[in-house]
Amino acid sequence: MLVELKATTTLDEHHFAQIINYLTAYRFQTGLLINFGQRSLQFKRFIKTI
């Protein structure tokens, strides 16, 4: 599993594309994007299907 940490005000499509590229490059199946930049913790799980 790949874990990517961010400290930004918002997560956008750029961040999503980045973790998908990391999953492909490192040949991982699942990834977790965690953002500490907002008042409450924000996270999103990614699963590579192909």
N, C-alpha and C positions, 0 to 999 in steps of 0.2 A: 504494500500500500504506500502510495505517495502522499505526503502531507506538505502543503504549501501554506506558509503564514504570510499574512498581509497586515498592514496598519494604514488603511486608507479610509476616506470618508464614505466611498461607495464602491461596490464591486460592479464592473460593467463587462461587456462582451469581450473586451481586450483581456481581462483577467481569466475569463472562462476559456478563451482560445489558448492562452498560455499554458494552463494546466493540462488541456487536452494534448497539446504538443509535447509536454513533458511526459505524459502517459505513453505516447507513441515512441518517443525517443528512448525512454528507459524500459519500455516493454512491460509496464505495469497494467493491471486490469482495473484497479480502483484508485481513486484519489480523493483527498479531502482538502478543500480550500477554506481556510479559517481567517476571518478578518477581525482584528482587535481594534480597528480604528474608529468604531462607533461606540455609542454609550453602552449598548448591549452587544454581546458576542454574536457574530454572524458567521454561518457556515453553510457549505453546500457540498454534497457528495457527488462524485462523478464516477460513472461506470462505463468503461470502454467495451463496446459490444462486438466490434470487428477486429 
